[in-house]
Amino acid sequence: MSTKDFAASTGRHKYWELVEKELKLLQDECGMLKKELRRPVDCAVCRADHSETVFTKEGFTFVRCRKCGLVYVNPQCATEKLLESYEMNASLDYWVDVLLSQGEQEYDISKFTRACEELEELTPGRRVLDVGCSIALFLKIAKQRGWDTVGLELNRKAVKHAVEEYGLDVRPQLLDQADFSPESFDVVTLWEVLEHVSDPRDVIEQCSRVLKPGGVLAILVPNRDALSARVMRSHCSCFGGRNHLWYFDIRTLSALLDQTGFEVVRAETHLHQVQEILTYLNYKNPYYDERGGDDLDLPDGLRRKLEDFIMDNMLGYKLLAYARKVS
């Protein structure tokens, strides 16, 4: 299935339209984030305030830390505005419908089944907390495999689905609001969550508090090193300044985990996005447009080599890391 067809079948086009409307409410007359909503930040990894602008997109400025290389949004949208959007927001409510579409379910079931298999290789424990669990498909799969599962999620529509349709223990709370006992989980997961939070270090430290010694933290984030991000830059869909605030690669993520008492024990990237890159190089929208007969393309053999090169060198669109609590 082409990228365009997948986006259409999962309802992403409507989601993107809703996001575009909501972004306009945050922008001033020059198209930038309104002054009263701006919150200046330092680097989440090294705490330095020494960055250079990479590009601007949708009213947000993306910068790169000159010290450690982390890419992040600065200034960011005020924290209270972000929390409000996660609780009651049209695009985020509609995102639940995207996650429930057949195409997305097929992809996510495969992704989360593989994640369960990898976690079962890394730890004998079977009590897991999924922070920012959305509709809790991962927890549903884990529970079917015999795990004891708990989830946290702010979006009310997602919580309702997880509780009523899947019968799961999912609570509408932030991690620092939950009353979990220290060292009470074998695994904590952050599936596409860390890039959204205002303070990644604080969230990881909170995860550490509820993890048992030797427990595993699983993190999935957009990959700052992705070939698609490097080539398409601001045109790459991972860059969205309202909700995606931090862009890690394996070096910066490992550094942050090391600083918070974790050791990365396994890391990989997913989604090569070769077709999206080629579509972009043909002066087309990489997510909306289709290939034409005269478009630049690659012979099958060369395409496979490029796909393998991307995956072998941690250049995929998503970065997945498993880290063990060591202190």
N, C-alpha and C positions, 0 to 999 in steps of 0.2 A: 504494500500500500504506500502511495506517495505521501510526502509530508502534508501536502495540501488536502488530500483525501482524509488522512488521519485527523487533521485539525477540524475538518468539516464534520466528520462522523462523531467526534467527541464533543462538539459544541464549542470549540475554542474560539472560533470567529466571533460568536456572540459575546463570549467572555472578554475578548480583547476590546470589543466595542464598548462594553460597560466600563472597563478600566479606563479607556480614553475619556469617556464622559466624566468620570470621577476625578481624573487628573486635572481637568480644567478647573475644578472647584478649588484646587490647591495652588493654582498659578496666578501670578500678578499680571499686569497689563503687558509685561515684556515676555511672558511665557515661562518665567522662573518661579520657583517655590516662594510663596508669599513670605515676607520678612517676619511676620509674627509667628509663623510656623517653623522657622529655621532653628535647628539645634546643632551648633558646632560640636564636632567630636575629634578625638585623637585616635591614633591607630589602636585597634583592639588587641594587637599582638604585642607590640613593643612600647606602646603608650607614647610614642613620639608624635610631635606636632610639626612634622617636616615632610610635606608632601608636594607633589606636582600634579597639575590637572591633566587627566587623560582625555576626557571628552565630556560634553554635556548631552543630556538626553531627557526629553519630557519634563524639562524644568529643573532637573537635578544635575549636580556636578559630581563626576566620578574622578577620584584622585588615586594616586599610587604613592605609598609610603616610600620615601627615599632610603629609609634604613633597612626595612625588612621585605619590601615589595608587595605587601598587602594592598589590594585594590578595594576601595570603599567609597561610599557616598558621603560627601561632606560639603555643606551641612545636611543633616538628616531631618526628616519630618518629626515634629515634636512627639515624644513617646506617648503622651496621653491620646493624641490624635490617632496614632497607630493602633493602640489598644482598642479604641472606640471602633475603628474600622474592622478589626477582627471579630468583634462581638456582633456588629450589625452593619453589614455592608452589602450592597446589591451584587457586586462582582464576586465577592467571597461566598455569598449564598449560592450564586450560580455555579461557582467552582465545584460545589458538592454535586451538582447535576453532571458536570464534566467527569468527575471521578466515578460516577455511577453509570456512565455510558459503557456500552459493550466493549468498544475498542480499548478504552482506558482500563477497564476491569481486566481484560485479557493480559494487557501489558503488566499491570500492577500485580496481579496474582503470580505471574512468572517471577517478577522482581522480588516480591516478598517471600515466596517459597524458597528461592535461592538464598535469601538473607537468613531465613530460619535454618537452613541447612548449614550455612557458614557459622552461625552462632552456636549451633549444636556441636560443631567441631571444636569450638573455642572454649566452651564452658559446659560442665555437667549440670549446672544449676538451671532451673526452669521457671524462675519468677522474673517477669519483665514489666518494666514501666515504659510506655511510649508517650513521650512528651510532644504535644502538638500533633495528636494522632489523627486529626481530621475525622473521616468516616470510620476509622479504625479497621481498615481491611487487613493491615498487618497483624493486628491483635486477633482478628477472627481466624486467620490462618494459623497463627501461633497456638491459639486455644485448641483448634482442631488437632494439632500435633501434641497436645498434652501440656502446654504451658499454662502457668497461672498468670493471668494478664490484668493489667490496670492501665488506663489511659487518661491523659489530660488534654482538653481541647476547649478553646474559647468560643468557637463559632457554634451558635445554638442549633442551627439546622444540622450540622454534622454530628453534634452530640445526640440529638434526637434520633438520627438514623442509627448510630452505633448502639444506643441503648435499646430502642424499640425493635429494630430489624435484626440486629446481630445478638442482642441479649448480653452485651458486654458491660463491664464496670468502667465507664468513662465519665469523668467528672469535669464540670465547667470551671476549672481553676488554673491559675498559674502555678508553677512548681513551688515557688516560695510561699504560696498560700495553702498548699496541701500539708497535711499533718502526718506525713510518712515518718516512721521511725528511722533513725540513722542505720545505715548498712543493712537495709531490708530487701534489696533487690539484687539479683544475679546479673541482670542486664538492664541497661537504660538505652533507649533509642531516640535519636533525633533525625527523623526522616524529612529532609528538606525544611528544617526549622532554624538552624543556627544562623543562616543568612538573614533571617527576619528579625532577630531580637536586637534590642538596643545595646546590650552588653554581653557578648558571647562568653567572655571569661567568667562572669558571674553565673551564667546558666550552667557552664561546665562544672564550676565549683559546687553548685547546687546538686547536679547529677552525681558528683563524687560523694557528697554527703550521704545520699541514700543508697549508694552502691556498696556491696560487700567488698572486703579486701580481695583483690584478684578478679573482681567483677569486670564486665566488658561494657564499654560505651560504643555504640554504633552511630556514625554520623554520615549523612548523605547531604552534599551541598553542590551548588554550581562550581565547576572547575575553572578557576581563573586562567589556568594553563591550557585550556581546551584549544585545539587548533581552530575550531569554529569561532571561538571568542577572539582569538588573535587575528584571524583573517577578517571577520565581519565587524569586529569591535562594537560600536554602538548599535549596529543592526542585528546583533545576536540577541535572541529572545531572553537569555539569562539576565541581561542588564535591565532592571526595572527599579528605579530609584525610590519609589514609594515604599515598597515592601522588601526588596532585596537590597540589603544595606552593606553586606560584607562579601568579598570574593576571595576565597582561599585557594591556594594550591597546596600540594602535599607538604611543601617546606613550611609555609606559614601555619598550616593547620597542625602539623607535627610540633612546631615550636610552641604554639598555644597549649596543646595537650601536655607537652613536657613541663611547662610552667605550672600546670594545675594538677600534677601528680599522676599523669598517664603516660603510657608507652604504646606507640602504634605497633600493632602486631601483624596487621594485614591491611593492604590498601590496593585499590584498583579504580579504574575509571570505566564508565559506561557511555554508550551512544557515540559513534564516530562522527555522525552528521556530515558525511562526505557529500551526499546529495544536496544538502542545504548550502554547503560551501560552493559547489558547482553552480547552483542556481543563482547565488549571489554574484559569482564571477561573471555570469551572463547578464548582469545589470538588471536583475529581477528581484522581487521580494522573495527571500529564501523560504518563507512559510506560506505564502499565498499563491505564488505562480508555479506553473508547470514547465517542464522542459519543452523546448521547441525543436523542430527537426534540424535546424542549423546551429544549435547551441553547442558550446564547448562541452566536451564529454571526455571520459577516459575509457580506454579499452578494458574489458572485464578483468584481465590479468593485472593490469596496472591499478585498477580500482581496488582489487582485493589486497594488493600490496600496500596501498595507502591506508586502507582500513586496518590492516594488521599493524602497520607502523604506528598509527594513532593509538591503538589499544596497548601495544607493547611499550609505549613510551609515556603512558599516563597523560595522554592528550585528549581523552574523551570528554564529552560535554558535562558529565556528572562525576564527582569525586566521592568515593565511598571509602571510609576508613573505620577500622575496628581498633580500639585502644583498650589496654588493660590498666586497671587502677593499681598503681605500684606504691603509692604513698598517700 
